[in-house]
Amino acid sequence: MRKQYMLPESACGDCLLHFCCESCALCQEHRELKHRGYDMSIGWQGNMDNQNRGIAMAPGVQGGMTR
């Protein structure tokens, strides 16, 4: 996701974050996708189908996640 959405890298590496606190990392990824307009109830393939059909997704936010 970091490469796909050009998110800034943090001091703690992605691999280390997933190893130490996988539930926190997955929760953070879920919030990022939801913030970008993905509908979690239809799954990844459903969201890709919506994009391919031209259904508008939420605009991308520059600068990554903020509180």
Backbone bond lengths (Angstrom), bond angles and torsions (degrees), N, CA, C in turn:
res aa  C-N    CA-C-N  psi(-1)  N-CA   C-N-CA  omega(-1)  CA-C   N-CA-C  phi
1 M - - - 1.440 - - 1.522 110.53 -
2 R 1.316 116.32 -36.65 1.459 119.85 -178.13 1.530 110.61 -59.58
3 K 1.310 117.02 -44.20 1.460 121.21 -179.23 1.537 110.92 -71.62
4 Q 1.327 116.96 -42.75 1.462 121.71 -177.17 1.525 112.01 -63.35
5 Y 1.321 117.52 -39.72 1.462 121.54 -176.40 1.523 112.72 -106.70
6 M 1.336 117.33 9.36 1.464 123.22 178.62 1.528 111.84 52.30
7 L 1.322 116.13 48.23 1.460 121.73 178.91 1.531 108.90 -80.89
8 P 1.332 117.46 142.94 1.473 119.46 179.77 1.524 110.86 -67.50
9 E 1.309 115.84 147.45 1.459 120.68 179.69 1.521 109.63 -81.94
10 S 1.315 115.96 142.64 1.463 120.68 179.84 1.526 109.90 -95.27
11 A 1.310 115.15 171.56 1.471 120.12 179.23 1.529 111.49 -64.30
12 C 1.329 116.26 -34.41 1.464 122.07 178.68 1.534 107.99 -91.47
13 G 1.308 118.03 122.41 1.457 121.64 -178.40 1.519 113.03 -62.68
14 D 1.331 115.97 152.89 1.455 121.60 -178.81 1.525 111.73 -58.77
15 C 1.310 116.33 -43.15 1.462 120.47 -178.85 1.524 110.68 -62.25
16 L 1.317 116.68 -44.17 1.464 121.21 179.84 1.523 110.73 -64.71
17 L 1.332 116.76 -41.12 1.465 120.47 179.27 1.527 111.09 -62.14
18 H 1.341 117.12 -44.71 1.465 120.36 179.07 1.528 111.16 -66.58
19 F 1.324 116.86 -34.33 1.458 120.23 -179.48 1.526 111.24 -70.86
20 C 1.339 117.32 -43.03 1.465 121.12 -175.67 1.519 113.39 -80.91
21 C 1.329 116.89 -37.97 1.463 119.25 -176.63 1.525 109.39 -147.44
22 E 1.325 115.02 75.30 1.463 120.76 -175.65 1.530 111.75 -60.39
23 S 1.319 117.16 -40.32 1.472 118.83 -178.56 1.526 111.54 -64.03
24 C 1.325 117.92 -36.62 1.475 121.03 176.86 1.523 110.70 -66.05
25 A 1.324 116.81 -43.26 1.458 121.21 -179.14 1.530 110.83 -64.34
26 L 1.327 117.24 -43.43 1.458 120.43 179.65 1.529 111.62 -66.89
27 C 1.305 116.72 -37.10 1.460 121.19 177.59 1.530 110.18 -63.95
28 Q 1.323 116.43 -41.43 1.456 121.56 178.82 1.536 110.62 -64.56
29 E 1.324 117.72 -41.92 1.461 121.51 177.63 1.530 110.45 -64.47
30 H 1.320 117.03 -41.36 1.468 121.70 178.70 1.523 110.21 -59.59
31 R 1.345 117.22 -46.53 1.465 120.79 179.71 1.522 111.44 -63.38
32 E 1.321 117.23 -38.68 1.469 120.70 179.85 1.527 110.55 -63.96
33 L 1.329 117.60 -45.75 1.462 120.49 179.41 1.526 111.29 -65.77
34 K 1.324 117.22 -41.55 1.456 121.00 178.59 1.527 110.51 -62.85
35 H 1.327 116.48 -40.16 1.462 122.08 178.01 1.538 111.12 -63.22
36 R 1.320 116.45 -30.09 1.468 121.23 179.86 1.525 112.53 -87.18
37 G 1.336 117.80 4.30 1.456 121.27 172.66 1.513 116.31 97.77
38 Y 1.320 117.84 8.57 1.456 119.88 178.21 1.524 109.97 -76.03
39 D 1.327 116.49 142.02 1.465 122.85 177.88 1.522 107.48 -98.62
40 M 1.320 116.34 106.00 1.462 120.75 -174.86 1.524 112.97 -65.77
41 S 1.325 117.92 -22.87 1.463 120.06 -176.86 1.529 113.06 -72.53
42 I 1.345 118.51 -19.71 1.466 120.42 -179.16 1.527 112.95 -100.67
43 G 1.327 116.73 -1.53 1.458 120.97 176.63 1.516 113.21 77.76
44 W 1.330 115.08 174.25 1.464 121.60 -176.40 1.521 111.36 -63.99
45 Q 1.332 117.13 -46.84 1.464 120.34 -177.31 1.527 110.92 -63.80
46 G 1.315 117.85 -39.60 1.462 121.03 177.26 1.517 111.80 -61.16
47 N 1.318 117.30 -40.36 1.460 121.08 177.71 1.524 111.18 -67.90
48 M 1.325 117.47 -38.42 1.467 120.10 177.72 1.529 110.38 -66.50
49 D 1.327 117.18 -39.21 1.460 120.72 176.76 1.524 110.76 -62.49
50 N 1.328 117.13 -41.78 1.463 120.83 177.76 1.524 111.42 -61.50
51 Q 1.323 117.07 -41.45 1.467 120.71 178.51 1.521 110.79 -64.10
52 N 1.323 116.37 -41.68 1.467 120.67 -178.02 1.523 112.21 -69.64
53 R 1.332 117.61 -26.93 1.458 121.65 177.84 1.514 112.10 -84.95
54 G 1.318 116.85 -3.62 1.452 120.39 177.91 1.511 114.66 86.58
55 I 1.334 117.61 13.61 1.460 119.94 175.72 1.523 107.09 -71.88
56 A 1.315 115.30 126.94 1.461 120.36 -173.98 1.522 111.58 -65.54
57 M 1.304 114.32 135.49 1.451 121.15 173.60 1.520 107.09 -104.04
58 A 1.302 117.39 164.76 1.455 121.06 177.78 1.520 109.06 -61.81
59 P 1.320 118.33 144.66 1.467 120.26 -179.93 1.510 111.01 -65.17
60 G 1.320 115.95 148.81 1.453 121.04 178.42 1.512 110.58 -69.34
61 V 1.312 115.77 150.02 1.449 121.57 179.83 1.513 108.32 -107.00
62 Q 1.306 116.63 129.80 1.466 120.80 178.75 1.517 109.58 -78.51
63 G 1.313 116.56 141.98 1.447 120.49 173.57 1.517 115.33 95.37
64 G 1.318 119.40 3.09 1.453 120.79 175.80 1.511 113.56 80.53
65 M 1.321 115.29 -164.83 1.463 121.27 -175.22 1.521 111.17 -78.78
66 T 1.325 115.36 145.05 1.459 121.75 172.52 1.513 108.00 -136.48
67 R 1.283 116.69 162.05 1.468 120.63 178.28 1.477 110.79 -89.80
